[in-house]
Amino acid sequence: MKIALAQLNYHIGNFQYNTDKIIEVLKKQKLLGTHLVVFSELSVCGYPPRDFLEYKAFVDVCEISAQKIASETYGIACIIGLPIKNTKPNGKNLFNAAYFIENGKVNATVKKALLPNYDIFDEYRYFEPSREFSCINFMGYKIALTICEDLWNFGNNPLYSICPMDELIKEQPDLMINIAASPFNYNQDKLRMEVLQQNCCKYNLPLFYVNHVGAQTELIFDGGSTVINREGSVIAKFNYFEEQVETFDFEKMEVGFKSEVFEEPADIEQIYQALVLGIRDYFRKSGFSKATLGLSGGIDSALVCALAVDALGAENVMAVLMPSKYSSDHSIADAEKLVQNLACKSMILPISSIAQSFEEVLKPAFNNLPSNIAEENLQARSRGVLLMAISNKLGYVLLNTSNKSETAVGYGTLYGDMCGAISVIGDCYKTLVYQLCNFINKENEVIPQNSITKPPSAELRPDQKDSDSLPDYDLLDKVLYQYIEETKSAAEIINMGYDSETVQRILNMVNNAEFKRYQTPPILRISPKAFGMGRRMPIVGKYLA
Amino acid sequence: MKIALAQLNYHIGNFQYNTDKIIEVLKKQKLLGTHLVVFSELSVCGYPPRDFLEYKAFVDVCEISAQKIASETYGIACIIGLPIKNTKPNGKNLFNAAYFIENGKVNATVKKALLPNYDIFDEYRYFEPSREFSCINFMGYKIALTICEDLWNFGNNPLYSICPMDELIKEQPDLMINIAASPFNYNQDKLRMEVLQQNCCKYNLPLFYVNHVGAQTELIFDGGSTVINREGSVIAKFNYFEEQVETFDFEKMEVGFKSEVFEEPADIEQIYQALVLGIRDYFRKSGFSKATLGLSGGIDSALVCALAVDALGAENVMAVLMPSKYSSDHSIADAEKLVQNLACKSMILPISSIAQSFEEVLKPAFNNLPSNIAEENLQARSRGVLLMAISNKLGYVLLNTSNKSETAVGYGTLYGDMCGAISVIGDCYKTLVYQLCNFINKENEVIPQNSITKPPSAELRPDQKDSDSLPDYDLLDKVLYQYIEETKSAAEIINMGYDSETVQRILNMVNNAEFKRYQTPPILRISPKAFGMGRRMPIVGKYLA
């Protein structure tokens, strides 16, 4: 039995595109003599379809697409993922399902039993968990087919009271297949591989695992599909962050392929690739090709610019330098150096005259009150307006350049530097921003060393430094990590040895910035806990952990 | 047995405030000889606490607060709502629970069985559904205590396979108590009352029902607590949108109170009150008192200004008139008339010089390209910057004035008129905006008649009218309602008799505006389907229903 795993990049709700892509692979694989092609979870509609699932018509189109795919399965079988209707009177309207299709017919339907409903996942919002389990017979083999999370309980996952493989194993299957939509974060590859290997060892069965690849707005699916033998040895490992289709001979594998050693790429490299894919897919899937961003001479915008050039090509990136009277000479020089290194487009739009216009109009209202955050924000917002004007007039999409540290504590101007269609590094703490820049510079200086080494500054008033308002980023990021990723309380963090006042101050800043974060662009997710759908906090809430 | 129902306005995570409020009622009721005081769902922490629940320390403080409340229950019992830990190894970490407290001790714990996980609800994200049911014994009576959604299945709600009252009735209880956090929408009061009355009739039991009141950011809890006898007759009905505590004599009720006829306020009045409470609580719970907004002379900003004056007082509202060269004379006159009628503060900040500064700086970049949306947005964004400057310098919080029709189709400028801390009428279609203005004007002209009758215009270019870009609002709103509230597909809407091209165009506009809506402020929810947490759509998705 020849099994092909198809690790593909789908587009949510783009049925024509997804169906064509699936059929193209089927046709190619038929010519190669493949017996079964496996596509990933919800491959027909893309993952996550979210509230499109509340449209009956959307679910109907999924079924129509499946039938279109079925008509291409004469001589080759396939497994596809799609939402299907729950025909029983009880339970939610839908199941998250897989069709096993052969000779134009759906010969088996598998429904997902374990529905993730934490962090970025909302599956229980739409789907009824299945409690029916049976293997699929194909070419004399019994296949235990499961969907993503279904393999994530060995009886010790407190979230679930059922273990689908414990049910399926009763039928004595010959192999496991799992179709997944498991999004990237920098811990996920190791964790996922552990879970998959443990399944093989526990059930003494080989596993064919297919994951989504590609970004869907903020979620980046990394692929990394794999084949693991019954001893838990990795037989094959797909690339991360790109499409790949590979065929495996089940019988040959059975008589003992020698397990290879697959080295995982370093986290920093994966994060870099994830961000590039995140930008590229946001543009491609939205129908855009050109990006603009404000280039300050600082490290954050420099990093975003370099990522954008890698994702979209230098000719498609327009860096806008917007110096004010508080901009230092080195800022402009550093920004220009970067533009030169990357060979992207650039323009200079000085903001002093605009800020002055605002201040003149506001003079009677400001009534000689001392200069404060209002004047600083005027500058940041003048830049936001200029960037959006470039976007509107010339068809560039604005990239946001805020990092996770400043997004966390609200050190940014709403409608100013917080503008943008997508936040590229909003899930990267400042300390990770430095690491990413050094990674980019590992062979030659792309990001000017001065942008990396100079003290961070918003340059919105004379001699301003980030450290005037914030703790050092080394300290800040550690405390933020404990609060955001580890959901530790102030008391617990202080007990770890951090200064009490500093911790309270940081946590207060995070909580008080919820209203700003609510209006922040979607943030490319690379950590286990990103701002956005994965972290849902009250805005008028008063609690300080 | 004297039972008091306490319909109170809690503040999420403000434990001191909530606990003090609960204890104050307990003390007063003890003096009145009350035996049992019932507080609403999650009263200890406020509803919805969202991801605060992922902080162990948050849940610990809930328990500490409960113990503080318990120490005030000598001589009086109470029921409070709070999250509690799931001590079993299986299932999610928490239960949504109620404590029955008497003489300083928690004598019974009831856990919610039916967990709403649709629309704005995410309860399955945090809570394990309970499968244990038993009545509470108090003063010789058996009380069937349930939590909110627990009463919403009569065996025919497909979302749930269990009906808690069907279990509890086996113990032959004497009465039902339900503690709720049921948010307002214009259909909810009738629906809720029906459900509660049906429960009384089905189980032949009287019901004491206590709901939350008050707004938590976008969610507005309307109260409307009630007592219903075993025949389904309404014995008492609490006010909407305000705190109220009432005591009832269970025995007297039993021998037959005459059922009163409680007239429900009209939807339009309820919506008006909901919006006023939404504004008021947003400010009060965030620690602010003063609001600003841009006043264009049009109907939307006029309505928001009138609502803000009712919510915060005229002295706390600053209307900012920002005429451009495209503003008509009547716009300024209408805005000034409104300011006069409302007696609120105002200032005039002309934007022509600012727009000119932007255009001068952008001249080389714009390169003589024809004037388009870029120049229009420059004006809207200049106004956004001015309003935020007033906010930053003078401590006013900016109210957003976009309506639901324009939010739906993306007829608004991101970082321009889409700015604001909270969107007041973003869940009100334009046609509802007219109704609300007429409601406000029913006794005397508050909103200038000319603002209501003139053709809507953004006034961003000469002689612009909304109808240049959009179908008439009467038609637009009907199609939007079918697509958004009723989740109908294009085909279904066209089948209702609407023009095919218009429907496709409108639905396309809605889907293409997801990226804008993602960055819109939280929207006060008054309908069964508001933009925000209740409607979660992919941004790069391609589907058109």
Interface residues (C-beta under 8 A of the other chain):
Chain A: H11 I12 G13 N14 F15 Y17 C45 G46 P48 P49 R50 D51 F52 E54 Y55 K56 A57 F58 V61 P89 N90 G91 K92 N93 N117 Y118 D122 Y124 R125 P158 L159 S161 Q216 T217 D281 Y282 K285 S286 M347 L349 P350 I351 S353 I354 Q356 S357 F358 E360 V361 L362 P364 A365 F366 L369 N372 I373 A374 N377 L378 R381 S382 G384 V385 L386 M388 A389 I390 N392 K393 L394 L414 Y415 C419 A421 T487 S489 A490 A491 E492 F515 Y518 Q519 T520 P521 P522 M533 R535 R536 M537 P538 I539 V540 G541 K542 Y543 A545
Chain B: H11 I12 G13 N14 F15 Y17 C45 G46 P48 P49 R50 D51 F52 E54 Y55 K56 A57 F58 V61 P89 N90 G91 K92 N93 N117 Y118 D122 Y124 R125 P158 L159 S161 Q216 T217 D281 Y282 K285 S286 M347 L349 P350 I351 S353 I354 Q356 S357 F358 E360 V361 L362 P364 A365 F366 L369 N372 I373 A374 N377 L378 R381 S382 G384 V385 L386 M388 A389 I390 N392 K393 L394 L414 Y415 C419 A421 T487 S489 A490 A491 E492 F515 Y518 Q519 T520 P521 P522 M533 R535 R536 M537 P538 I539 V540 G541 K542 Y543 A545
